[in-house]
């Protein structure tokens, strides 16, 4: 099973007991509709950089946790910024989407709650709330503010992949330096596309450098 399929399968397993069925279908549709790039980043770091002794099922669970938190927060962001509550015809759909977003964040955090990535997950969710409140006050905010969710989730993905139950967070943990490594071309292409999405229009000093894959 390739890394993308691993993330999707673990994410779907995390919500396979969600009821009613209609709610679960909304969530699984969200999981399967986009490439799980942040969960993939977690697997890449764990499998190709850290080379941990964690079983694949544990790595996949952490990757799913990262991806579910992102999908839930991103859906919430879309709902808030599109003001879908103002359309009475879409109210039921909006309510279901919001509930699905809450479930994804909750399930994602549950998967990370007993890992050393939990503090970063809490920080990411808290900062998301603050950022969205600020955006509501100033909807023409900068691109940096609009992309803060992706930046935080990317860092969460790196931490989840790099720090295992048997290892400690480095005293000076720098995701920029951490990503200056050799990885396979396929993985590098996925990560580079993710970085390009995050970095569009932002300051150059945040650019993450990945050396040529072998």
Buried (B, 14 or more C-beta within 10 A) or exposed (E): EEBBEBBBBBBBBBBEEBEEEEBBEBBBEBBEEEBBBBBBBBBBBBBBBBEBEBEEEBBBBBBBBBBBBBBBBBBBBEBBEEEBEEEEEEEEEBEBBBBBBEBBBEBBBEBBEEBBBBEBBEEBBEBBEEBBEEBEEEEEBEEEBBBBBBBBBBBBBBBBBBBBEEEEEEEEBEBEEBBEBEBEEEBBEBBEEBBEEBBEEBEEEEEBEBEEBE
